[in-house]
Amino acid sequence: MSKILLGLVLGAVLGAIDGACAGFYDAITRDALLGIVLGSTFKGLVTGVAAGFFAVKTRSLAKGILFGLAVGFALSFAVAAMPQPDGSHFYAEIILPGMALGAVVGFATQRYGRPRPA
């Protein structure tokens, strides 16, 4: 499996799991669970594809993890900055799992996955 495809699949799966975990929070998030799962899956897809492209261009495990972490942070922060209907924000609940997803996908795309043929 190519590095980009690995990032895409792993990001989507981890993003869906991340979004599904929102069901453990209060009733507000349970009412919007489908949208949260779809949004988290999309965030994971974008993070995975970005990490996959970065892994094709750069052969450094540390840089791959940091890149995935940064992309996960940026996308998660953009989502967390949107206020809820009551005006609250879920910064930690959104950003920390997003950064973890990015770091894991960044690691996996650097360590595993087939590089592009020369």
C-alpha positions, -999 to 999 in steps of 0.1 A, spaced: 0 0 0 14 34 -9 22 60 18 -6 83 6 -32 55 5 -21 43 40 -25 79 53 -59 82 37 -72 49 51 -57 52 86 -67 88 89 -103 80 79 -106 51 104 -90 70 133 -111 100 125 -143 80 126 -133 65 159 -124 99 172 -157 113 162 -176 83 176 -160 89 210 -180 122 212 -210 101 221 -195 98 256 -200 135 262 -232 153 271 -265 153 253 -256 182 230 -229 162 213 -250 130 212 -277 149 192 -251 159 166 -231 126 166 -235 118 129 -222 152 119 -193 150 144 -183 115 131 -185 127 94 -165 159 102 -139 140 122 -136 114 94 -130 142 69 -104 158 92 -87 124 94 -87 120 56 -72 154 51 -45 148 78 -38 114 64 -34 126 28 -12 155 39 10 132 60 12 107 31 24 133 7 49 146 32 61 110 37 67 106 0 88 138 -1 106 135 32 123 104 48 124 115 84 104 98 112 106 128 136 97 153 109 68 131 98 54 128 133 58 166 138 42 173 105 12 151 113 9 166 147 9 202 132 -17 193 106 -39 176 132 -35 206 154 -44 231 127 -75 213 114 -87 205 149 -82 241 161 -102 254 132 -131 231 142 -128 238 179 -128 276 173 -164 274 161 -186 281 190 -214 257 201 -250 271 201 -246 280 238 -213 299 230 -190 273 245 -159 257 229 -145 222 232 -108 230 226 -92 201 246 -118 176 235 -112 183 198 -76 194 196 -59 167 217 -74 137 198 -68 155 165 -31 160 173 -28 124 184 -44 112 152 -19 134 132 11 120 151 0 84 146 -7 89 109 26 108 105 44 79 122 27 52 102 32 69 68 69 74 75 75 39 89 51 18 68 37 21 34 55 15 1 74 45 -13 67 56 -48 86 37 -75 115 57 -89 
